[in-house]
Amino acid sequence: MVIAIGLDSADPVLLEQWMSQGHLKKLRQFRQQGAYGRLVAPIEFALVNDFGTF
């Protein structure tokens, strides 16, 4: 089973900072125990949303 969690409009730098400071404990746990990556859309979809590209 695969579950994808997308955080639309979230600043990844701030999320990483907050997780390293001990905030967002569940999100940090998901990241540590699962697979993590940043989603980048192909250029032709850059003005839409990235979620349809994976």
Contacts in CASP RR format, 6 or more apart in sequence:
PFRMAT RR
TARGET T0000
AUTHOR 0000-0000-0000
METHOD contacts of the structure
MODEL  1
MVIAIGLDSADPVLLEQWMSQGHLKKLRQFRQQGAYGRLVAPIEFALVND
FGTF
4 54 0 8 1.000
5 30 0 8 1.000
6 39 0 8 1.000
6 51 0 8 1.000
7 15 0 8 1.000
8 49 0 8 1.000
8 51 0 8 1.000
12 38 0 8 1.000
15 24 0 8 1.000
15 27 0 8 1.000
18 24 0 8 1.000
19 27 0 8 1.000
19 28 0 8 1.000
19 31 0 8 1.000
22 28 0 8 1.000
39 50 0 8 1.000
39 51 0 8 1.000
39 53 0 8 1.000
39 54 0 8 1.000
40 50 0 8 1.000
41 48 0 8 1.000
41 49 0 8 1.000
41 50 0 8 1.000
41 53 0 8 1.000
42 53 0 8 1.000
45 52 0 8 1.000
45 53 0 8 1.000
END
